[in-house]
Amino acid sequence: MKYLPGDYISGFVDGEGCFCISISKHKTSKTGFNARLIFEIELRADDREILESIGKTLDCGRIYDLNYDRYGWYPHVKLAITKIVDIKEKVIPFFEKY
């Protein structure tokens, strides 16, 4: 696992990453729903090292193993950053710079 250049990560994310909002039902919230901002990149499991390096460079995130056997796909891995403070103080400034 190594640090990657910022311009490499920026270009990589342009093709493979996204910001998304996940909305789910939540019994105790006033609206009955919970919204979460997520930055994520999903790749085949054999590219796990790239996600580990991006996570190391951004200094945040968690990698999840995903199984898509029911679709006949190869296993995947996802780097997800869900902490608002990490998105606000690390991810967004990183992309503003690069």
Secondary structure, 3 states (H helix, E strand, C coil): CCCCCHHHHHHHHHHHEEEEEEEEECCCCCCCEEEEEEEEEEEEHHHHHHHHHHHHHHCCCEEEEECCHHHCCCCEEEEEECCHHHHHHHHHHHHHHC
